[in-house]
């Protein structure tokens, strides 16, 4: 039986994003989405590129169509993720930036920083990210130039 990767959201964090990752996993499951948790699971120091790379690999392999990444600020893990040509990771800070990341950039990975965004704002951003469509049109031309 094959899995419909459009119903799967990969999620990963470093040690600085474990608590927010746990919160967002519950939100994803409550929506009936399958969650592919790629770690980490504790507070021991780990390297954020490893988790960005694991998420990028899962998406390249078709195991998930979308992803969520979290680190302390969101900056490092978004840089690491965007090194992969099939990833358009958007570091967002609220629902507006999440909406624009989908409408204008066709982002396929939502990135947040646990130390800079509260859980309620993060849930709102996740909701908007999951429910907002890419507008295409003039934005498609720009996205095409990304890779």
N, CA, C and O atoms as CSV, one atom per row, in Angstrom:
chain,resi,resn,atom,element,x,y,z
A,1,UNK,N,N,0.848,-1.176,0.000
A,1,UNK,CA,C,0.000,0.000,0.000
A,1,UNK,C,C,0.891,1.236,0.000
A,1,UNK,O,O,1.743,1.386,0.876
A,2,UNK,N,N,0.702,2.118,-0.971
A,2,UNK,CA,C,1.529,3.324,-1.046
A,2,UNK,C,C,0.907,4.443,-0.213
A,2,UNK,O,O,-0.303,4.504,0.003
A,3,UNK,N,N,1.793,5.318,0.240
A,3,UNK,CA,C,1.368,6.447,1.065
A,3,UNK,C,C,1.180,7.666,0.179
A,3,UNK,O,O,2.015,7.931,-0.686
A,4,UNK,N,N,0.117,8.402,0.375
A,4,UNK,CA,C,-0.128,9.653,-0.333
A,4,UNK,C,C,0.727,10.728,0.324
A,4,UNK,O,O,0.372,11.246,1.382
A,5,UNK,N,N,1.865,11.067,-0.308
A,5,UNK,CA,C,2.809,12.000,0.313
A,5,UNK,C,C,2.223,13.393,0.492
A,5,UNK,O,O,2.762,14.184,1.266
A,6,UNK,N,N,1.127,13.718,-0.208
A,6,UNK,CA,C,0.519,15.029,-0.013
A,6,UNK,C,C,-0.160,15.134,1.348
A,6,UNK,O,O,-0.449,16.235,1.817
A,7,UNK,N,N,-0.412,13.995,1.979
A,7,UNK,CA,C,-1.028,13.970,3.313
A,7,UNK,C,C,0.020,13.824,4.408
A,7,UNK,O,O,-0.315,13.734,5.589
A,8,UNK,N,N,1.302,13.801,4.008
A,8,UNK,CA,C,2.400,13.626,4.958
A,8,UNK,C,C,3.164,14.937,5.085
A,8,UNK,O,O,3.540,15.557,4.091
A,9,UNK,N,N,3.383,15.342,6.324
A,9,UNK,CA,C,4.209,16.511,6.605
A,9,UNK,C,C,5.407,16.040,7.415
A,9,UNK,O,O,5.259,15.498,8.511
A,10,UNK,N,N,6.597,16.254,6.860
A,10,UNK,CA,C,7.821,15.935,7.586
A,10,UNK,C,C,8.106,17.080,8.550
A,10,UNK,O,O,7.879,18.246,8.225
A,11,UNK,N,N,8.599,16.746,9.721
A,11,UNK,CA,C,8.908,17.764,10.719
A,11,UNK,C,C,10.211,17.386,11.409
A,11,UNK,O,O,10.449,16.217,11.714
A,12,UNK,N,N,11.049,18.382,11.649
A,12,UNK,CA,C,12.321,18.139,12.315
A,12,UNK,C,C,12.763,19.412,13.028
A,12,UNK,O,O,12.357,20.522,12.682
A,13,UNK,N,N,13.605,19.211,14.030
A,13,UNK,CA,C,14.144,20.350,14.772
A,13,UNK,C,C,15.489,19.966,15.361
A,13,UNK,O,O,15.840,18.789,15.455
A,14,UNK,N,N,16.222,20.979,15.750
A,14,UNK,CA,C,17.393,20.712,16.582
A,14,UNK,C,C,16.947,20.826,18.034
A,14,UNK,O,O,15.752,20.940,18.305
A,15,UNK,N,N,17.881,20.796,18.959
A,15,UNK,CA,C,17.545,20.860,20.386
A,15,UNK,C,C,16.835,22.157,20.774
A,15,UNK,O,O,16.097,22.184,21.759
A,16,UNK,N,N,17.049,23.226,20.015
A,16,UNK,CA,C,16.413,24.503,20.316
A,16,UNK,C,C,14.963,24.598,19.886
A,16,UNK,O,O,14.302,25.599,20.162
A,17,UNK,N,N,14.457,23.575,19.214
A,17,UNK,CA,C,13.085,23.618,18.726
A,17,UNK,C,C,12.218,22.455,19.132
A,17,UNK,O,O,11.119,22.285,18.602
A,18,UNK,N,N,12.689,21.649,20.064
A,18,UNK,CA,C,11.984,20.417,20.443
A,18,UNK,C,C,10.587,20.688,21.005
A,18,UNK,O,O,9.640,19.991,20.642
A,19,UNK,N,N,10.442,21.659,21.859
A,19,UNK,CA,C,9.137,21.912,22.479
A,19,UNK,C,C,8.114,22.380,21.449
A,19,UNK,O,O,6.976,21.911,21.447
A,20,UNK,N,N,8.514,23.301,20.576
A,20,UNK,CA,C,7.592,23.784,19.547
A,20,UNK,C,C,7.271,22.672,18.553
A,20,UNK,O,O,6.142,22.582,18.072
A,21,UNK,N,N,8.235,21.838,18.246
A,21,UNK,CA,C,7.991,20.699,17.350
A,21,UNK,C,C,6.905,19.803,17.935
A,21,UNK,O,O,6.012,19.361,17.212
A,22,UNK,N,N,6.972,19.535,19.221
A,22,UNK,CA,C,5.968,18.701,19.879
A,22,UNK,C,C,4.577,19.323,19.759
A,22,UNK,O,O,3.604,18.623,19.480
A,23,UNK,N,N,4.486,20.618,19.967
A,23,UNK,CA,C,3.214,21.333,19.846
A,23,UNK,C,C,2.664,21.227,18.430
A,23,UNK,O,O,1.479,20.951,18.242
A,24,UNK,N,N,3.516,21.444,17.438
A,24,UNK,CA,C,3.052,21.451,16.056
A,24,UNK,C,C,2.731,20.052,15.547
A,24,UNK,O,O,1.869,19.899,14.681
A,25,UNK,N,N,3.400,19.036,16.063
A,25,UNK,CA,C,3.055,17.657,15.706
A,25,UNK,C,C,1.607,17.361,16.096
A,25,UNK,O,O,0.871,16.724,15.343
A,26,UNK,N,N,1.211,17.825,17.265
A,26,UNK,CA,C,-0.169,17.611,17.714
A,26,UNK,C,C,-1.153,18.322,16.786
A,26,UNK,O,O,-2.212,17.782,16.468
A,27,UNK,N,N,-0.805,19.518,16.360
A,27,UNK,CA,C,-1.667,20.275,15.438
A,27,UNK,C,C,-1.818,19.533,14.111
A,27,UNK,O,O,-2.922,19.421,13.578
A,28,UNK,N,N,-0.723,19.036,13.592
A,28,UNK,CA,C,-0.762,18.304,12.323
A,28,UNK,C,C,-1.611,17.044,12.444
A,28,UNK,O,O,-2.431,16.758,11.571
A,29,UNK,N,N,-1.418,16.301,13.511
A,29,UNK,CA,C,-2.193,15.079,13.722
A,29,UNK,C,C,-3.673,15.391,13.877
A,29,UNK,O,O,-4.518,14.649,13.377
A,30,UNK,N,N,-3.995,16.483,14.566
A,30,UNK,CA,C,-5.398,16.875,14.758
A,30,UNK,C,C,-6.067,17.208,13.429
A,30,UNK,O,O,-7.289,17.115,13.313
A,31,UNK,N,N,-5.291,17.591,12.437
A,31,UNK,CA,C,-5.815,17.890,11.098
A,31,UNK,C,C,-5.959,16.627,10.252
A,31,UNK,O,O,-6.416,16.688,9.111
A,32,UNK,N,N,-5.570,15.491,10.812
A,32,UNK,CA,C,-5.647,14.246,10.067
A,32,UNK,C,C,-4.478,14.025,9.124
A,32,UNK,O,O,-4.547,13.173,8.238
A,33,UNK,N,N,-3.420,14.774,9.302
A,33,UNK,CA,C,-2.231,14.606,8.476
A,33,UNK,C,C,-1.292,13.599,9.122
A,33,UNK,O,O,-1.235,13.487,10.346
A,34,UNK,N,N,-0.565,12.877,8.300
A,34,UNK,CA,C,0.440,11.964,8.815
A,34,UNK,C,C,1.697,12.773,9.086
A,34,UNK,O,O,2.116,13.578,8.255
A,35,UNK,N,N,2.294,12.560,10.241
A,35,UNK,CA,C,3.493,13.286,10.644
A,35,UNK,C,C,4.699,12.365,10.531
A,35,UNK,O,O,4.726,11.285,11.120
A,36,UNK,N,N,5.684,12.798,9.776
A,36,UNK,CA,C,6.950,12.089,9.662
A,36,UNK,C,C,7.962,12.842,10.510
A,36,UNK,O,O,8.545,13.830,10.063
A,37,UNK,N,N,8.168,12.378,11.725
A,37,UNK,CA,C,9.057,13.043,12.680
A,37,UNK,C,C,10.489,12.557,12.450
A,37,UNK,O,O,10.793,11.374,12.605
A,38,UNK,N,N,11.349,13.486,12.082
A,38,UNK,CA,C,12.736,13.171,11.759
A,38,UNK,C,C,13.702,13.573,12.865
A,38,UNK,O,O,14.913,13.607,12.649
A,39,UNK,N,N,13.176,13.878,14.047
A,39,UNK,CA,C,14.026,14.203,15.194
A,39,UNK,C,C,14.264,15.692,15.324
A,39,UNK,O,O,13.739,16.484,14.541
A,40,UNK,N,N,15.007,16.051,16.251
A,40,UNK,CA,C,15.542,15.390,17.414
A,40,UNK,C,C,14.463,15.316,18.487
A,40,UNK,O,O,13.403,15.928,18.359
A,41,UNK,N,N,14.740,14.572,19.529
A,41,UNK,CA,C,13.708,14.354,20.541
A,41,UNK,C,C,14.082,14.809,21.941
A,41,UNK,O,O,13.333,14.574,22.889
A,42,UNK,N,N,15.226,15.456,22.081
A,42,UNK,CA,C,15.640,15.852,23.425
A,42,UNK,C,C,16.439,17.139,23.419
A,42,UNK,O,O,16.608,17.787,22.386
A,43,UNK,N,N,16.926,17.492,24.598
A,43,UNK,CA,C,17.623,18.764,24.761
A,43,UNK,C,C,19.131,18.670,24.552
A,43,UNK,O,O,19.828,19.680,24.646
A,44,UNK,N,N,19.646,17.474,24.271
A,44,UNK,CA,C,21.073,17.329,24.012
A,44,UNK,C,C,21.439,18.080,22.732
A,44,UNK,O,O,20.728,18.000,21.731
A,45,UNK,N,N,22.539,18.799,22.775
A,45,UNK,CA,C,22.971,19.610,21.638
A,45,UNK,C,C,23.214,18.753,20.401
A,45,UNK,O,O,23.928,17.752,20.447
A,46,UNK,N,N,22.601,19.174,19.294
A,46,UNK,CA,C,22.763,18.519,17.998
A,46,UNK,C,C,22.982,19.599,16.939
A,46,UNK,O,O,22.858,20.788,17.229
A,47,UNK,N,N,23.303,19.194,15.734
A,47,UNK,CA,C,23.608,20.135,14.659
A,47,UNK,C,C,22.421,20.282,13.715
A,47,UNK,O,O,21.991,19.313,13.089
A,48,UNK,N,N,21.892,21.510,13.616
A,48,UNK,CA,C,20.694,21.746,12.810
A,48,UNK,C,C,20.829,21.343,11.342
A,48,UNK,O,O,19.826,20.929,10.762
A,49,UNK,N,N,22.016,21.435,10.691
A,49,UNK,CA,C,22.059,20.995,9.285
A,49,UNK,C,C,21.683,19.531,9.101
A,49,UNK,O,O,21.113,19.164,8.073
A,50,UNK,N,N,21.992,18.698,10.076
A,50,UNK,CA,C,21.653,17.276,9.960
A,50,UNK,C,C,20.145,17.069,9.831
A,50,UNK,O,O,19.697,16.185,9.100
A,51,UNK,N,N,19.375,17.874,10.529
A,51,UNK,CA,C,17.929,17.713,10.525
A,51,UNK,C,C,17.297,18.357,9.298
A,51,UNK,O,O,16.308,17.851,8.767
A,52,UNK,N,N,17.864,19.471,8.849
A,52,UNK,CA,C,17.415,20.073,7.589
A,52,UNK,C,C,17.691,19.116,6.431
A,52,UNK,O,O,16.859,18.951,5.539
A,53,UNK,N,N,18.861,18.490,6.455
A,53,UNK,CA,C,19.222,17.543,5.398
A,53,UNK,C,C,18.322,16.312,5.410
A,53,UNK,O,O,17.951,15.805,4.351
A,54,UNK,N,N,17.969,15.831,6.592
A,54,UNK,CA,C,17.074,14.668,6.693
A,54,UNK,C,C,15.699,14.998,6.120
A,54,UNK,O,O,15.102,14.179,5.421
A,55,UNK,N,N,15.202,16.183,6.413
A,55,UNK,CA,C,13.905,16.597,5.884
A,55,UNK,C,C,13.973,16.746,4.367
A,55,UNK,O,O,13.065,16.304,3.663
A,56,UNK,N,N,15.026,17.357,3.863
A,56,UNK,CA,C,15.191,17.526,2.416
A,56,UNK,C,C,15.254,16.163,1.727
A,56,UNK,O,O,14.674,15.986,0.656
A,57,UNK,N,N,15.948,15.208,2.326
A,57,UNK,CA,C,16.035,13.863,1.752
A,57,UNK,C,C,14.661,13.195,1.726
A,57,UNK,O,O,14.289,12.574,0.731
A,58,UNK,N,N,13.920,13.321,2.805
A,58,UNK,CA,C,12.581,12.721,2.859
A,58,UNK,C,C,11.683,13.301,1.765
A,58,UNK,O,O,10.907,12.574,1.144
A,59,UNK,N,N,11.788,14.588,1.537
A,59,UNK,CA,C,10.974,15.204,0.497
A,59,UNK,C,C,11.453,14.784,-0.891
A,59,UNK,O,O,10.631,14.539,-1.774
A,60,UNK,N,N,12.754,14.697,-1.097
A,60,UNK,CA,C,13.295,14.264,-2.392
A,60,UNK,C,C,12.879,12.833,-2.707
A,60,UNK,O,O,12.650,12.487,-3.866
A,61,UNK,N,N,12.782,12.007,-1.678
A,61,UNK,CA,C,12.391,10.607,-1.848
A,61,UNK,C,C,10.879,10.432,-1.989
A,61,UNK,O,O,10.407,9.316,-2.207
A,62,UNK,N,N,10.111,11.522,-1.867
A,62,UNK,CA,C,8.663,11.444,-2.002
A,62,UNK,C,C,7.953,10.954,-0.762
A,62,UNK,O,O,6.778,10.593,-0.826
A,63,UNK,N,N,8.646,10.933,0.375
A,63,UNK,CA,C,8.028,10.472,1.618
A,63,UNK,C,C,7.154,11.542,2.252
A,63,UNK,O,O,6.336,11.238,3.120
A,64,UNK,N,N,7.317,12.794,1.830
A,64,UNK,CA,C,6.495,13.914,2.314
A,64,UNK,C,C,6.484,14.991,1.239
A,64,UNK,O,O,7.462,15.167,0.513
A,65,UNK,N,N,5.382,15.701,1.144
A,65,UNK,CA,C,5.272,16.783,0.162
A,65,UNK,C,C,5.586,18.138,0.773
A,65,UNK,O,O,5.963,19.074,0.068
A,66,UNK,N,N,5.430,18.238,2.085
A,66,UNK,CA,C,5.671,19.503,2.786
A,66,UNK,C,C,6.465,19.227,4.044
A,66,UNK,O,O,6.543,18.093,4.519
A,67,UNK,N,N,7.060,20.296,4.580
A,67,UNK,CA,C,7.849,20.118,5.776
A,67,UNK,C,C,7.779,21.297,6.722
A,67,UNK,O,O,7.387,22.403,6.350
A,68,UNK,N,N,8.173,21.027,7.963
A,68,UNK,CA,C,8.273,22.044,9.006
A,68,UNK,C,C,9.619,21.842,9.691
A,68,UNK,O,O,9.960,20.733,10.103
A,69,UNK,N,N,10.376,22.925,9.808
A,69,UNK,CA,C,11.665,22.894,10.487
A,69,UNK,C,C,11.691,23.935,11.587
A,69,UNK,O,O,11.132,25.022,11.442
A,70,UNK,N,N,12.348,23.594,12.695
A,70,UNK,CA,C,12.409,24.509,13.843
A,70,UNK,C,C,13.793,24.428,14.466
A,70,UNK,O,O,14.328,23.340,14.678
A,71,UNK,N,N,14.359,25.570,14.752
A,71,UNK,CA,C,15.556,25.644,15.595
A,71,UNK,C,C,15.343,26.835,16.525
A,71,UNK,O,O,14.238,27.374,16.590
A,72,UNK,N,N,16.358,27.244,17.227
A,72,UNK,CA,C,16.185,28.335,18.185
A,72,UNK,C,C,15.691,29.617,17.541
A,72,UNK,O,O,14.713,30.210,17.997
A,73,UNK,N,N,16.367,30.048,16.480
A,73,UNK,CA,C,15.976,31.277,15.792
A,73,UNK,C,C,15.261,31.001,14.476
A,73,UNK,O,O,14.542,31.863,13.971
A,74,UNK,N,N,15.447,29.833,13.926
A,74,UNK,CA,C,14.927,29.497,12.606
A,74,UNK,C,C,15.900,29.832,11.484
A,74,UNK,O,O,15.743,29.355,10.360
A,75,UNK,N,N,16.887,30.638,11.779
A,75,UNK,CA,C,17.796,31.123,10.738
A,75,UNK,C,C,18.703,30.004,10.221
A,75,UNK,O,O,18.737,29.738,9.020
A,76,UNK,N,N,19.428,29.360,11.112
A,76,UNK,CA,C,20.388,28.341,10.684
A,76,UNK,C,C,19.747,27.203,9.927
A,76,UNK,O,O,20.248,26.782,8.884
A,77,UNK,N,N,18.644,26.704,10.443
A,77,UNK,CA,C,18.006,25.545,9.815
A,77,UNK,C,C,17.388,25.914,8.468
A,77,UNK,O,O,17.301,25.065,7.581
A,78,UNK,N,N,16.953,27.182,8.300
A,78,UNK,CA,C,16.428,27.603,6.994
A,78,UNK,C,C,17.550,27.741,5.977
A,78,UNK,O,O,17.372,27.397,4.809
A,79,UNK,N,N,18.704,28.239,6.408
A,79,UNK,CA,C,19.858,28.321,5.499
A,79,UNK,C,C,20.249,26.921,5.039
A,79,UNK,O,O,20.473,26.690,3.851
A,80,UNK,N,N,20.327,25.998,5.978
A,80,UNK,CA,C,20.704,24.620,5.639
A,80,UNK,C,C,19.703,23.996,4.675
A,80,UNK,O,O,20.099,23.346,3.707
A,81,UNK,N,N,18.432,24.184,4.924
A,81,UNK,CA,C,17.401,23.583,4.067
A,81,UNK,C,C,17.438,24.154,2.656
A,81,UNK,O,O,17.271,23.417,1.684
A,82,UNK,N,N,17.652,25.441,2.540
A,82,UNK,CA,C,17.619,26.082,1.228
A,82,UNK,C,C,18.838,25.774,0.367
A,82,UNK,O,O,18.910,26.221,-0.778
A,83,UNK,N,N,19.776,25.036,0.886
A,83,UNK,CA,C,20.906,24.577,0.067
A,83,UNK,C,C,20.469,23.481,-0.900
A,83,UNK,O,O,21.192,23.164,-1.845
A,84,UNK,N,N,19.302,22.906,-0.672
A,84,UNK,CA,C,18.768,21.837,-1.517
A,84,UNK,C,C,17.859,22.457,-2.582
A,84,UNK,O,O,16.929,23.189,-2.241
A,85,UNK,N,N,18.108,22.179,-3.856
A,85,UNK,CA,C,17.368,22.867,-4.923
A,85,UNK,C,C,15.864,22.618,-4.940
A,85,UNK,O,O,15.124,23.451,-5.462
A,86,UNK,N,N,15.393,21.524,-4.399
A,86,UNK,CA,C,13.956,21.231,-4.407
A,86,UNK,C,C,13.234,21.805,-3.187
A,86,UNK,O,O,12.022,21.640,-3.048
A,87,UNK,N,N,13.957,22.460,-2.328
A,87,UNK,CA,C,13.376,23.029,-1.104
A,87,UNK,C,C,13.239,24.542,-1.245
A,87,UNK,O,O,14.160,25.233,-1.680
A,88,UNK,N,N,12.068,25.031,-0.866
A,88,UNK,CA,C,11.827,26.473,-0.728
A,88,UNK,C,C,11.359,26.676,0.714
A,88,UNK,O,O,10.164,26.688,1.009
A,89,UNK,N,N,12.340,26.834,1.595
A,89,UNK,CA,C,12.068,26.967,3.026
A,89,UNK,C,C,11.911,28.437,3.378
A,89,UNK,O,O,12.777,29.256,3.068
A,90,UNK,N,N,10.817,28.760,4.019
A,90,UNK,CA,C,10.518,30.148,4.377
A,90,UNK,C,C,10.517,30.298,5.896
A,90,UNK,O,O,9.734,29.660,6.599
A,91,UNK,N,N,11.406,31.150,6.381
A,91,UNK,CA,C,11.428,31.500,7.801
A,91,UNK,C,C,10.328,32.524,8.031
A,91,UNK,O,O,10.367,33.627,7.485
A,92,UNK,N,N,9.351,32.149,8.841
A,92,UNK,CA,C,8.203,33.026,9.084
A,92,UNK,C,C,8.122,33.401,10.555
A,92,UNK,O,O,8.651,32.714,11.429
A,93,UNK,N,N,7.445,34.509,10.797
A,93,UNK,CA,C,7.311,35.020,12.159
A,93,UNK,C,C,5.862,35.196,12.599
A,93,UNK,O,O,5.585,35.507,13.757
A,94,UNK,N,N,4.943,34.994,11.655
A,94,UNK,CA,C,3.525,35.188,11.960
A,94,UNK,C,C,2.701,34.649,10.798
A,94,UNK,O,O,3.248,34.121,9.830
A,95,UNK,N,N,1.388,34.784,10.901
A,95,UNK,CA,C,0.502,34.270,9.862
A,95,UNK,C,C,0.673,35.022,8.544
A,95,UNK,O,O,0.550,34.422,7.476
A,96,UNK,N,N,0.951,36.310,8.599
A,96,UNK,CA,C,1.125,37.082,7.368
A,96,UNK,C,C,2.328,36.579,6.572
A,96,UNK,O,O,2.224,36.359,5.366
A,97,UNK,N,N,3.461,36.398,7.236
A,97,UNK,CA,C,4.630,35.927,6.490
A,97,UNK,C,C,4.428,34.488,6.015
A,97,UNK,O,O,4.950,34.115,4.965
A,98,UNK,N,N,3.691,33.685,6.755
A,98,UNK,CA,C,3.364,32.333,6.294
A,98,UNK,C,C,2.497,32.400,5.042
A,98,UNK,O,O,2.730,31.660,4.086
A,99,UNK,N,N,1.505,33.273,5.041
A,99,UNK,CA,C,0.614,33.416,3.885
A,99,UNK,C,C,1.402,33.863,2.648
A,99,UNK,O,O,1.247,33.296,1.567
A,100,UNK,N,N,2.238,34.873,2.818
A,100,UNK,CA,C,3.011,35.374,1.682
A,100,UNK,C,C,4.013,34.343,1.175
A,100,UNK,O,O,4.296,34.292,-0.022
A,101,UNK,N,N,4.554,33.520,2.074
A,101,UNK,CA,C,5.503,32.488,1.647
A,101,UNK,C,C,4.836,31.483,0.717
A,101,UNK,O,O,5.477,30.953,-0.190
A,102,UNK,N,N,3.575,31.227,0.936
A,102,UNK,CA,C,2.831,30.311,0.067
A,102,UNK,C,C,2.345,31.017,-1.194
A,102,UNK,O,O,2.544,30.518,-2.301
A,103,UNK,N,N,1.704,32.185,-1.031
A,103,UNK,CA,C,1.122,32.878,-2.171
A,103,UNK,C,C,2.176,33.301,-3.199
A,103,UNK,O,O,1.975,33.131,-4.402
A,104,UNK,N,N,3.283,33.842,-2.732
A,104,UNK,CA,C,4.262,34.453,-3.630
A,104,UNK,C,C,5.471,33.574,-3.912
A,104,UNK,O,O,6.091,33.710,-4.966
A,105,UNK,N,N,5.820,32.677,-2.998
A,105,UNK,CA,C,7.064,31.909,-3.141
A,105,UNK,C,C,6.849,30.414,-3.291
A,105,UNK,O,O,7.809,29.675,-3.510
A,106,UNK,N,N,5.622,29.958,-3.179
A,106,UNK,CA,C,5.313,28.528,-3.240
A,106,UNK,C,C,6.204,27.732,-2.295
A,106,UNK,O,O,6.696,26.659,-2.644
A,107,UNK,N,N,6.408,28.274,-1.088
A,107,UNK,CA,C,7.243,27.599,-0.090
A,107,UNK,C,C,6.684,26.221,0.196
A,107,UNK,O,O,5.473,26.040,0.319
A,108,UNK,N,N,7.589,25.241,0.302
A,108,UNK,CA,C,7.158,23.892,0.644
A,108,UNK,C,C,7.650,23.462,2.029
A,108,UNK,O,O,7.343,22.365,2.496
A,109,UNK,N,N,8.416,24.343,2.676
A,109,UNK,CA,C,8.875,24.079,4.038
A,109,UNK,C,C,8.668,25.337,4.868
A,109,UNK,O,O,9.136,26.418,4.511
A,110,UNK,N,N,7.969,25.181,5.965
A,110,UNK,CA,C,7.735,26.248,6.925
A,110,UNK,C,C,8.823,26.183,7.985
A,110,UNK,O,O,9.084,25.117,8.542
A,111,UNK,N,N,9.461,27.320,8.270
A,111,UNK,CA,C,10.530,27.358,9.261
A,111,UNK,C,C,10.182,28.396,10.325
A,111,UNK,O,O,9.732,29.500,10.020
A,112,UNK,N,N,10.403,28.011,11.585
A,112,UNK,CA,C,10.161,28.935,12.693
A,112,UNK,C,C,11.257,28.776,13.734
A,112,UNK,O,O,11.924,27.744,13.815
A,113,UNK,N,N,11.423,29.818,14.519
A,113,UNK,CA,C,12.371,29.796,15.616
A,113,UNK,C,C,11.634,29.741,16.938
A,113,UNK,O,O,10.833,30.624,17.246
A,114,UNK,N,N,11.901,28.703,17.723
A,114,UNK,CA,C,11.198,28.535,18.998
A,114,UNK,C,C,11.449,29.687,19.957
A,114,UNK,O,O,10.570,30.050,20.738
A,115,UNK,N,N,12.636,30.259,19.902
A,115,UNK,CA,C,12.974,31.344,20.832
A,115,UNK,C,C,12.379,32.687,20.440
A,115,UNK,O,O,12.425,33.636,21.222
A,116,UNK,N,N,11.814,32.779,19.222
A,116,UNK,CA,C,11.322,34.074,18.751
A,116,UNK,C,C,9.838,34.091,18.398
A,116,UNK,O,O,9.298,35.135,18.034
A,117,UNK,N,N,9.175,32.934,18.506
A,117,UNK,CA,C,7.755,32.878,18.172
A,117,UNK,C,C,7.041,32.066,19.260
A,117,UNK,O,O,7.533,31.018,19.678
A,118,UNK,N,N,5.923,32.536,19.700
A,118,UNK,CA,C,5.158,31.812,20.712
A,118,UNK,C,C,4.352,30.687,20.088
A,118,UNK,O,O,4.144,30.669,18.874
A,119,UNK,N,N,3.898,29.747,20.907
A,119,UNK,CA,C,3.169,28.598,20.370
A,119,UNK,C,C,1.869,28.967,19.662
A,119,UNK,O,O,1.525,28.346,18.656
A,120,UNK,N,N,1.151,29.949,20.157
A,120,UNK,CA,C,-0.110,30.330,19.505
A,120,UNK,C,C,0.139,30.939,18.136
A,120,UNK,O,O,-0.554,30.612,17.172
A,121,UNK,N,N,1.115,31.814,18.045
A,121,UNK,CA,C,1.481,32.403,16.757
A,121,UNK,C,C,1.993,31.325,15.811
A,121,UNK,O,O,1.694,31.353,14.617
A,122,UNK,N,N,2.757,30.383,16.332
A,122,UNK,CA,C,3.263,29.280,15.512
A,122,UNK,C,C,2.113,28.430,14.970
A,122,UNK,O,O,2.133,28.029,13.806
A,123,UNK,N,N,1.126,28.157,15.796
A,123,UNK,CA,C,-0.037,27.386,15.331
A,123,UNK,C,C,-0.779,28.145,14.228
A,123,UNK,O,O,-1.193,27.552,13.232
A,124,UNK,N,N,-0.946,29.453,14.409
A,124,UNK,CA,C,-1.606,30.271,13.382
A,124,UNK,C,C,-0.823,30.231,12.076
A,124,UNK,O,O,-1.407,30.084,11.002
A,125,UNK,N,N,0.496,30.361,12.166
A,125,UNK,CA,C,1.345,30.330,10.968
A,125,UNK,C,C,1.240,28.982,10.266
A,125,UNK,O,O,1.168,28.921,9.038
A,126,UNK,N,N,1.231,27.914,11.036
A,126,UNK,CA,C,1.094,26.573,10.464
A,126,UNK,C,C,-0.235,26.427,9.744
A,126,UNK,O,O,-0.286,25.905,8.631
A,127,UNK,N,N,-1.308,26.882,10.370
A,127,UNK,CA,C,-2.636,26.815,9.759
A,127,UNK,C,C,-2.652,27.527,8.413
A,127,UNK,O,O,-3.125,26.979,7.417
A,128,UNK,N,N,-2.138,28.736,8.389
A,128,UNK,CA,C,-2.131,29.521,7.154
A,128,UNK,C,C,-1.250,28.849,6.098
A,128,UNK,O,O,-1.621,28.783,4.926
A,129,UNK,N,N,-0.093,28.355,6.512
A,129,UNK,CA,C,0.815,27.682,5.585
A,129,UNK,C,C,0.128,26.488,4.920
A,129,UNK,O,O,0.267,26.282,3.715
A,130,UNK,N,N,-0.599,25.717,5.692
A,130,UNK,CA,C,-1.245,24.512,5.177
A,130,UNK,C,C,-2.459,24.798,4.304
A,130,UNK,O,O,-2.835,23.964,3.481
A,131,UNK,N,N,-3.075,25.958,4.470
A,131,UNK,CA,C,-4.340,26.231,3.780
A,131,UNK,C,C,-4.237,27.274,2.679
A,131,UNK,O,O,-5.231,27.557,2.010
A,132,UNK,N,N,-3.078,27.843,2.478
A,132,UNK,CA,C,-2.914,28.889,1.471
A,132,UNK,C,C,-2.316,28.310,0.198
A,132,UNK,O,O,-1.333,27.570,0.237
A,133,UNK,N,N,-2.922,28.658,-0.925
A,133,UNK,CA,C,-2.441,28.181,-2.220
A,133,UNK,C,C,-1.437,29.165,-2.823
A,133,UNK,O,O,-1.443,30.354,-2.506
A,134,UNK,N,N,-0.590,28.650,-3.686
A,134,UNK,CA,C,0.332,29.462,-4.474
A,134,UNK,C,C,-0.474,30.203,-5.532
A,134,UNK,O,O,-1.326,29.607,-6.191
A,135,UNK,N,N,-0.214,31.496,-5.701
A,135,UNK,CA,C,-0.967,32.304,-6.655
A,135,UNK,C,C,-0.526,32.114,-8.096
A,135,UNK,O,O,-1.296,32.401,-9.013
A,136,UNK,N,N,0.673,31.644,-8.317
A,136,UNK,CA,C,1.155,31.476,-9.686
A,136,UNK,C,C,1.321,32.822,-10.371
A,136,UNK,O,O,1.771,33.788,-9.755
A,137,UNK,N,N,0.955,32.883,-11.651
A,137,UNK,CA,C,1.052,34.134,-12.401
A,137,UNK,C,C,2.462,34.697,-12.399
A,137,UNK,O,O,3.427,33.976,-12.654
A,138,UNK,N,N,2.579,35.977,-12.114
A,138,UNK,CA,C,3.889,36.630,-12.119
A,138,UNK,C,C,4.843,36.002,-11.103
A,138,UNK,O,O,6.061,36.066,-11.268
A,139,UNK,N,N,4.287,35.398,-10.057
A,139,UNK,CA,C,5.119,34.767,-9.040
A,139,UNK,C,C,5.772,33.488,-9.568
A,139,UNK,O,O,6.876,33.142,-9.147
A,140,UNK,N,N,5.108,32.791,-10.478
A,140,UNK,CA,C,5.673,31.565,-11.035
A,140,UNK,C,C,6.983,31.854,-11.756
A,140,UNK,O,O,7.947,31.100,-11.626
A,141,UNK,N,N,7.019,32.925,-12.502
A,141,UNK,CA,C,8.232,33.305,-13.220
A,141,UNK,C,C,9.403,33.479,-12.252
A,141,UNK,O,O,10.530,33.081,-12.547
A,142,UNK,N,N,9.130,34.063,-11.124
A,142,UNK,CA,C,10.171,34.304,-10.120
A,142,UNK,C,C,10.599,33.010,-9.433
A,142,UNK,O,O,11.789,32.776,-9.222
A,143,UNK,N,N,9.639,32.186,-9.092
A,143,UNK,CA,C,9.948,30.904,-8.460
A,143,UNK,C,C,10.782,30.037,-9.408
A,143,UNK,O,O,11.698,29.337,-8.977
A,144,UNK,N,N,10.455,30.090,-10.696
A,144,UNK,CA,C,11.212,29.317,-11.684
A,144,UNK,C,C,12.686,29.706,-11.695
A,144,UNK,O,O,13.537,28.876,-12.013
A,145,UNK,N,N,12.993,30.919,-11.364
A,145,UNK,CA,C,14.388,31.388,-11.353
A,145,UNK,C,C,15.160,30.951,-10.116
A,145,UNK,O,O,16.372,31.153,-10.039
A,146,UNK,N,N,14.475,30.359,-9.155
A,146,UNK,CA,C,15.135,29.917,-7.923
A,146,UNK,C,C,15.926,28.630,-8.112
A,146,UNK,O,O,16.835,28.355,-7.329
A,147,UNK,N,N,15.618,27.863,-9.088
A,147,UNK,CA,C,16.360,26.610,-9.233
A,147,UNK,C,C,15.905,25.849,-10.361
A,147,UNK,O,O,16.426,24.765,-10.625
